[in-house]
Amino acid sequence: MTERPSDARNVSPGTGGVGKELGSARGMALMVSLLMIDSMHFVFARLLFPYIEPGLGAFYVISFAALEVGLLGLVLGRLRLAPLLRLWPAFVAIGLCVAASTNLNYAAMAFIDPGVAAMVSRMAVLFSLGLGMLWLGERFNLVQGAGALLALIGLAVISFQPGDYFGLGTIMVLASTFLYALHTALTKRYTGEVDLLCFFFYRLLLTAAILALANGVRGNFALPSAQALPFILLVATIDIVISRFLYYWALRQLDMSVFSIALAASPVAAILWSLFLFDVFPGRQQLLGGAGILVGVVLVTAVPVLQRRRLRTGATP
């Protein structure tokens, strides 16, 4: 993969910085929309679980989403083969990460509540920052280090519960979260100049192909049932097409710290959705651990925002 000559963090030009992003109606609408839809990922995974085997469900959801985006791209004349031919190693790596991550999330619904899974998944922010330290040479300051430690303690509080079944679900979501953070880092580093719709289609296409191969190796192919099909279409349209389009749009348009803070609040909405749809609410220990993760993530991500704001106002950083 050939690295782009621009900054690997890929903050799009013209965004105007954190202050402008937060103050603009477009930025606020984007973050609120992303937050509400992103919070439903594990809710959708739980919704599909009774109707289709997780690996097969992940394949059909991604495949239908690829079909929808592909048709839209053809109608708009936005699909080009050149980006795939030039960046195919990046697309394959991104597809592998997303395929494994989606499969793990769907399978984890047998062992963990969607609201708790959403809280554990907020570790993605720390994973992203960790990748930045190892890959881009970034460093934590004291406050960020304390926030990372608090988030890890919160994760431990959630993970160490009576019964191995809960621990397994947490480990699966944690592994999925790391893979998705890796996919985000690869996306920012290598595909920022590709047309968004074109990138999104090839990302979905490669992910679907990898899931098809994995299911084929396991001999796990079957048509979805009549009961499962409406839910698959619903999840493909909302949780993949709409949600991930907003995700990648925000990833390109917003400062990374603002992007992380917006997503850090999604477990709150996920808990409410889980309570409303499944009558499931996290226990006291789960909520305490989740709160630790959220507070830790906010500490880690808020520091760069405050530092940049001070620099803009001329204060000492």
Secondary structure, 3 states (H helix, E strand, C coil): CCCCCCCCCCCCCCCCHHHHHHHCHHHHHHHHHHHHHHCCHHHHHHHHCCCCCHHHHHHHHHHHHHHHHHHHHHHHCCCCCHHHHHHHHHHHHHHHHHHHHHHHHHHHCCCCCHHHHHHHHCCHHHHHHHHHHHHHCCCCCHHHHHHHHHHHHHHHHHHCCCCHHHHHHHHHHHHHHHHHHHHHHHHHHHCCCCCHHHHHHHHHHHHHHHHHHHHHHCCCCCCCCCCHHHHHHHHHHHHHHHHHHHHHHHHHHCCHHHHHHHHHCHHHHHHHHHHHHHCCCCCHHHHHHHHHHHHHHHHHHHHHHHHHHHHHHCCCC
